[in-house]
Amino acid sequence: MREEILIAVFCLFFAVNCKIPDYINVCPQSHPNLSACITESIMALVPRLKSGIPELEVPSLEPLEFDTLSIGGATGLSTNLTEVFAWGASDFKILKLIPTITKNGRKFRFEAIIPKLHIQGNYAINTKISIIEIKGNGIFNANISDCHFECILRGKKVKVNNENHLNFDNMKCNLVLGKSSIYFDNLFNGDPIIGKGVNDAIEDNSDIIFEEAKPNIVEALTAKLTDLLKPRLELGIPELDIPALEPLHINKISFHTGSEASSVATNISNIKIWGASRFQILKLSVHPNENGKTFEFEVTVPHLYIEGHYETNTKILFLDLKGNGPFKANISQYQIECTLKGLVKNIHDINHLKFESLKCKVSMGEKKLQLENLFAINPLIAKATNDIIDDNTDALFLEITPADYLKICHLNDKNYSDCVISSINHLRSYLKDGIKEINVPPMEPLEIDRFSFDNKLGNSLLATNMSDVSMKGVSTFNIIKLVHTSTKKGHTFRIEANIPKIHVEGNYEVNTKLVNVDLHGKGPFTVDLVDYHFECMAKGKKTDVNGDVYLKFATMQCNSVIANASIYLHNLFGGGNLALEKAANEAISQNSASLYQQFRPVVSDVVRNKLTDVANNITMSFKYEELFPST
């Protein structure tokens, strides 16, 4: 089915905000059998879908038109098909339809069948099968029975200009074909004998040929739906509360970055962007991960034209730059590559996919920027300054491009704490490998040079020195709760979090007496801490640095508890008595809870110091107004 049919489905589903034509049967979300209601409503539309619904911009389904298809692969039959038309699509039957309502949007899963499709179009072929060269061009005819497909379409709620909208991902489909046949007219310039022989061979292998063509058919269907959707996005889809993409409106953006030589303090408002609807999906893939799915996609926009109003008080290459007025910008080949990770969450015995992190890289081709009304009293200086800006657009755009590891939360957001949790979860995926530009070293592993502790086991004292210690797993922390308090002097964050497992390894040295047994040895050790739960309070105070305000955190205060701990000391007694080594480690393990009480301050200090350092590396790299905007 084409995209416009889906639009009709969604209009049925979100009827509360739509002006529905009288020929559409409306299904309220509270309907006791919503799936059946939507299915019946769609089937009632079939006579209109067959000839098209102009007022809803739904074209005729008879025939269904495609631009280009290709066949090729193991068969050796490499063919381009153009001006392809299919008859029979309006005879579809819906076998199953499952609408799902979530807090974050809507999902439609449907299964349908088309009993018979007749396809006709033009072909061009110049290939070789075995030792036989096949050439020709002309008209082809094909028949497919029992065309069965299963599709999923997801819509996610997004906020645009503080208004709720529904943003749909590309539809994903699987296609299964029944019996099929294909015939090429005018093979070998119409030679009836050779042409018939080749067509008979093709007929005998039609199932293989259509199996080869299936990915291209699915790709063509998806591309067709995307192409049909883009014009609707340009104008917006009011019945779905989807705003127009041409132009795309943004109320306000602020940039506050800089260094000794250059600084940017600019507010731009009433922004209009043309060209966003011309996006092209270059790559889209889905991979299973340990607990969910990872989506990788790459999108490009050939050209963006931007207009708006600016207000700036900036320094570029030691040149003070002041002014306000209209601006214009042109960006070519705007490209974004993203990795989106989702975890499976079980809610009321139903699995849902919750997106946890999004990492993106943005690149741009040629860039042009023109600021009008600069130095209004001196047009010569204004022109010279714009020439300097034009010559340094790459450096300027690099300055104003937001760090992809930061997700900024606005203080006036009523769900500010939830936003901060989401921002930390987003940042977490970067912490594992470190963030070089703000001097955050990798969190995996955390390194400790040396520490010592004494632990009393019965009437004996276990005195141990640890060195070259490495901790793994700290970056897997989960934020359970966050409470934010704001004052004139700064901010306080109370954080409750959990680390599922911390694995510690390093070298030990022990020389003591356990009961009446001399316990000595040195070598590698391992410690496993399971379900490490901690509560921390982070107090940040506004600090003036060379006239600019930053937020600096004092060392976090933390309390921690642990569900289970285990430790093993290898090479006890020089490794010469394995039975005694095992017995000694069992005695240590039986007292692991007591032992951990000595070990815990070391782990807590490492964790809280690391978190404090990360927080300060971020807050001291960006001005206060950048990280804590009120609007």
N, C-alpha and C positions, 0 to 999 in steps of 0.2 A: 504494500500500500504506500501511497505517497504521503509526503509530509503534511499536506493540507487535511488529509483524513485525521491525522493525529491532532491537528489543531482543533478540529471539530470535537474530538474526544475530550481534549483538555477544556474546551469551552463548556462542554457538558459538565465536566468535573468541577470547574471553578465558576459555576453559574452565578454565584452570589454577586460577582463583580461584572457580569457580562450583560449586554443587551441581546437576548437570545431570539432568533427568528422563530416564528410560530411553528415551523416545520421540524424543529429540533425538540426532541423529548428531553426535558431537563431531569438530571439525576442528582438529588441532594446528597451531600456527603453522609447524612444520617440514614440513608436508605438501608433497609435490613439486608438486601442482597444487591450491593452496589455493582458487583461484577456483571450480574445478569442484566441489570438495568442499563448499564453502559453498552453492553453487547447488543441488546435489543434496540437501543437508540441508534447505534451505528448501522445496524442492518436496515432500520427504517429509512436511513439516508441513502441507501444504495441506489435507488432510481435517480436521485439527484446527482450522486457522485459519478454515475455513468456518463452523464452529459455535462457535468461541471456545475459549480455554484459560484457565479461571477461575483455576487455581493460579498462572499467570503474569500474571494481570490483563489478558489479551488478549481483547477482546470479539469477538463474531461479525463476520465480514466480509460475511455475507449476512443482511440488507442492510447496506450501508455508509451511515452516517447523516451528514448535514450539517445545520447549523442554518439558515443563510440564504445565498442567492446572489443576485446582481443582474446584470441584463442591461441594457446601455444603450450609447449611442455614436452612430456614424455612421448606423445604421439608423433611429434615432428611436424604437426600441422600448425603452421604459424600464419594466422589470418587476422586482418583488421576488418571489423564490421562497423559501418557508419549508417546514419539515418535509420536507426533501428526502431521499429514499432512493434508493440505487443498487444494482442487482443485477448480478452478473457479475464483481465485483472479485476474487473468489477464483479465477477462471479465468486469472489473470495468468501470463505466461510470462517468465522471466528470459532476456534475450538476451545480456547481458554483465554481469559483475560483477568489479570490480578492487579488491581490498583492498590498501592500501599501509601498510606499517609504517615509521614514522620514529622518530627519537630523541624527538621531542616529542609523539607521539601516533599516531593512526590516521586513515586516510581511506578512505571507501568510495564508489566511483563505480559506479553500476549503471544499466542500461538494460533496460526491461521493456515489455511490451505486454499490453493487455487486449483480446481479440478483439471483445467486444461488451458494452456497458453499456446497461441499461434503467433509466431514471431517472423517478421519479414524485414529485410533491409538490403543494403548494398555490401558486397564483400570485395576484397582485393587480396589475392594470394600469389605468392611466388616463393615456393619452398620445395623441399625434397623429402620424400618418405622412402626409406631404403635407398634404392638406386633410381627411383622414378621421380622426375621433376614434375611438379604440379604448378601450372600457371593459369591465371584467369581472373576476370573481374565481371561482376554483374549482380544479379539479384539472388538472394538466398531465402529459403523458407525453412522454418523449423517448427516442430511441435513438441511440447513437453506436457506430460500428464502428472497429476498429483505433485504440484510444486508446494512443498511444505516448508514453512519458515517459523522460527522462534526469535522474538526480538525483545530487547530491554531498552527502555528510554527513561533516563533519570532527570529530574528537575530539582534544583537546589535553590532554597531561598537565599537571596543576597540583598544587601542594603545598598541602594544607590540614592545619594542625596537624602539620607535618613528615611527613605521609603522602601517598603518591602517589594521585591520583585522575584520572579521565578526564572532561573537561568537553566536552560536545558543543555545537557551534553549530547554528543553525537549518538545516534541510535546504533546499537550493536545487534547484529542479526546472524543467525546460523541458518543455512539453506540446505534442504535435502530435496533432490529431484527424483521423480519416478521414471517412467519410460520416456525416451526421447528419440527424435529422428531429425535429420538435417539434410537438405538438398541444395547444391550449388548449381545454378543455371550458368551456361556459357563457359564451362570448363574447357580448356584447350580450344578456345575460340568457337565453341559450339560443336565440336566433333562428337557425334552421337555415340560412337562405339567406345572411345577412350573415356569420354565424359561419364557415360553410364557405368563403366567399370570402376572408375575412381569413386563415384558416388556410392556404388554398392559397397566398396571397401570402407568408405566413411560411415555408411549406414550400419555396417557390422560392428563398428567401433564407436558408435555415437555416445554410448554411456561413458566411455573413457574420455571422449572429447569434451562432453559437458562437465565431467568431473574436473578436467583441466581448466575449463572456463569458469567454473563456479566462483573461485576467489575474485576473478575480474567482474563477474556479475554482481557479487555482493558489494565489491568496491564501487562499481558503477551505480548501484542502488543507493549506497551511502552518499556518494558524491552528488547524486541527483537530489537527494533529500537536503543535503547541505546547500546546494545551489538554489533550491527552491526556498530555503529558509532565509538566505541572506537578504533578498529584496524585502521580505517581511520585517527583518531586523532593521533595515535602513529606515523604515517608516514607523517601526514599533508595532507591537501587537497588543492593542488596548484590552482585548478580551482576556489576555493573560497577564496584564499589568507589566508588560515588557516595554521599556522605553525605547525611543528611536536611537539607533546608532549613528545616524547621519543627520546632524552632527551629534556626537557624544558630549553631554554637558557635565562639567565638574565645577562645583561651587568655588573651592579655594584650595590652594596648595602653598605651603611655606617651605622655604629652603634656608637653613642656617648652618653653613659649614665654613671651614676655612683653615688657613695656616698663616704664618708670619707674612708671606708674600701676597697671598690672595685670600679673600674672605667673601662669602656670599650671604647676604641677608636680604632676601627677596620674598615678597608675598605676591602671588598671582591669583586672580579671581575671574569669575564669569568666563570660564575656559570653555571653548568649543573646539572639538576635534573632528576632522573629516578624514575618512579613509579606513576607519576601524572595521567596517563591515566587509572590507575586501580581504579579510584574513584568509590565509591558506594553511591548512594543516599539513605539515611536512612529515611528521612521524607521530604515531600513537601506538603504544604497546602496554600490555598488562602482564605483570609477573607476580606469581605467588611469593609471599615472604613467610616468615615463621608463624606469624599470627594474623595474616590478612593478605592484602594486595598492594602492589606498588605500581603506580601508573607513571609512565614516562611519555611526555609529549613535547613536540616542537612546533611552534606556530610562527609564521612570518606575516607581516603586513607590508606590502610594497611601498606605500607612501602615506605619510601622515602630514596633514596641514593643520596647524594649531593657531588659534587667535584667542586673545583675552586682554586683561588689564594687569599691569604690573606696578609694583611700588618697591623701589630698591634703595638700599644704602649699603654699598658694596665696595670692596677694594680688589682690583684685578691688576696684578703685577705692579703693586704700589700706587696704582691710579685710583683715586677716590671717585666713585661712580654713584651719582644720586639722580633720582628722577621718578616720575610716575606717568603712566599713560598707556596707550595700546601697544601690544607686541604681536609679532607674527613669527612663526617658526615652521620650518619644513624638515622632516626626517624621512630618509629613505631606508628601505630594508630594515625595518624594526623587527627584531627577531628575539624570541624568548624560548628558552629550554627549561622545562620544569620536571621535577620528580615529586610526585604526590604519594605519600604513604598513608595507608588506611589499616586500622586494626579491627578485627572482628570482635564485636561486643554482643554478649547475650543479654537481651532485655526481655523479661517475661517469656523466657524459653524460645525467643525468636532471635536469630543471628542478624545483626546489623553491621554495616561497615562504617566506622567512624574515622574520619580523616584526622591524622595527628600532626603531620608536618608537610610543608610545601617549600621546596628549595628551587629557586629559579636563577638563571643567568640571562641577563639582557644584553643584547648587542645592537648597535645601530650603525648604519652606513653613513652616508653624507648628511651633514646637519647644517642648517642655516638658521640664524636668529637675528631679528631686527627689533630694536627697542625704539619706539617713537617718543618724542618729547624729552629726550635726554638733554640736560643742560639747556632748557628751553630758551634761555637768554642768549645762547651762543650756538647757532646751528653748525658752525665749523667744527667746534669741539665735539658736538654730538655725532657728526659724520665720522670724525677721526676715531671716536670711541667705538662706534658701531663697526668700523673697519677692523679695529683691534679685536673686538668680540668675534667677528666673522673669521678672523685668522686663527682664533684660539677656541673654536667651538668644541673641539674634542676634549680639551682640558676642562672647559666650563661644564659640559654635560657630564663629565666624569665626576666633577665636584658635586653636582646637584642630583646625581643618580643615587637613590637611597640604598643603603646597605641591605643586601638581600637577606641577611641573617636577623635583621631587626623588624619587628612588628610593633609599630607605635600605638599606644593606647592613649585616649584623650581623658583627661581628668574628670570632665563633666559626663562621661559615660556612666549611666546608672549601673551597668554591669562591669565596672572597671576591674574588679578583682578577677572576674572570669576572663576578661581580656588579657590581663597580665599572665594568668595561668597559660592561656593559649600562646602568648608571646614566648613564655619560657619553654613550653613544649616545642615550639618552632625552633628556638635557639639551640635546644638540646642536641639536635642532630649535627650541628656545626661544632659543638664543644668537643666531641669525640676526637676530631682531627685537629682542633685548634683553629683560631682565627688570627692569621698573621698580621692583618692590617691594624689590629688593636692590641697586638702583643699578648694574645691569649694562647698559651701553649696547649698541646693536646691533653685532654683529660684522661685518655687511655694510652698507657697506664699512668697512674700517679706514682711518683717516685719519692722515696724517703731514704736519706743517706744512712741514718743510724738512730736507734733508740734503745733504751734499756728498761726493764721492769722487773720487780720482785713480786713473787706470789707465794703465799704461804699455803702449803699442802699438808694438812694435819699439823705435826710438830716440826715439819721441815720447811725450808725456804728454797724456792726455785728462783735463782737469780740468772737472768738471761740477757744477752746482748744480741740485738738484731741489726743487720746491715744490708745494704743494697736491696732495700725492700721495694717491691712493685705491687701496686693495688689495681685490680681490674674490675670494672662493673659500675664504677661511680657514675658514669654518664647515663646509666639506665634509670636514674631516679624518676619517680612519679610524684607529681604534686597532688596531694590529697585535699589540702585546704589552704587558702591564702586570705588573710585579712589585712586590708590596707587602711592606714590612718595618715591623714595629711595635716600638717601644721604650717605656720608661717616660716618656720626654720627648716623644714624638710619633710621627710616621709619615713614612716615605720611600716615594715612588712612582717607579719607573723606567718610563718610558713610551716606547714606539716607535710612531710614527704616520706617516701619509702623507697629503699633500694632493694630489689628482690634478692640479689646475691652479690657479695663482694668476695673476690678470690685474691688472697695475699700470698706472695711467695718471696723468698729472699734467703739470706744466710743467717745462721744463728751460731752462738758460742755459749756453752753452759759448763759450769764446773761447780757442783754443789753436792749436797747429800740429801737423798730422798729416803726417809726412815733410816735404815742402817746401810743403805746402798749408796756408794759413791756414784754420782750421776755426772758424767762428763762427755763432751763430744762437741764437734762442730761440723757444719755442713748445711745442706739446703733444708728449708722448712716450708710447709704450706699451711695456710689458715683459710677456712671457708666460713663466712658469716652469712646466715640466711635470714631474710626478712629484716633488714636493718631499717628501723623506723626512727625518724628524728624530727624534732620540733625546733625551729630556729627563729630568733628575732633579729631582724636586720634594720638598724637605724641609720638613715642617711641624712646628712646635714648639708645645706646649701653652703658652697664655698666659693669665694671670689678668687679667680686666677687671672691676673692681668686685665682686670676690668670685666671679665666674663664670669657668669655664674655656672657652676657645676654642682653635682651632687656627689658627695663622698661618704662611703659607708665605713663605720667603725667595724671592728672584727665582730662577726656574728656570734651571738650567744646561743648555744645549742644543748639540748638534752637528747639522749638516744637510748633506745632499748633494742634488744635483738631476740629473735625467736630461738635461734639455735647457732652454736659455734662448734667448730672442730679444729684441732691442731695436730700436726704430725711433724716430729723432728727426725729427719733421716740421719743415718750414720752415727747414732748414739753409741758410745763405748767403742768408737773407732770403726764401727761396722763389723767387728769381729764376732759379735754375739747377737745374732738376729732374734733369738728367742727372748733374751733380756731386753733388747731394744723394743720389741713388740710389747712386752709386759710393762715397760716404763711408759710407753706411749698410751697404753690402755689406762694406766693410773692417771696420766695427765688428762686424758679424755674424760674420765669420770669426774674430774674437777674442772671441766672446761668452762662451766658457768662462773666459777670463782676466778679462773684464769682470765676469762674475758673481762672481768671487772678491772683488771690491771691493763689489759690490752685496749679496752674501750676508749680511754682518754686519748690515746695515740691516734686511733682511727677518727675519733670525733674532731681532734685538732686538725688533722689533715683535711677532712671533709669541709669543716667550717672555714678554714683558711683558704682553701681552694675556691669555695663559693664566694667568699668575700673578695678575693682577688679578681675573679671573673666579673663580679658586679662592678667593682671599681674600674676595671679596664674598660668597661662599656660606658659607665656614667662619667668618667673623666676624659673620654674620647669625644663625647658629644655634649654640646651645651645643654643646660637645663631646659631651655625652652624648646629644644628639639625633641627631647625624650619625654617631657611632661607637658605637652600642649594642653591648654584648657579647651580649645575649640578646634 
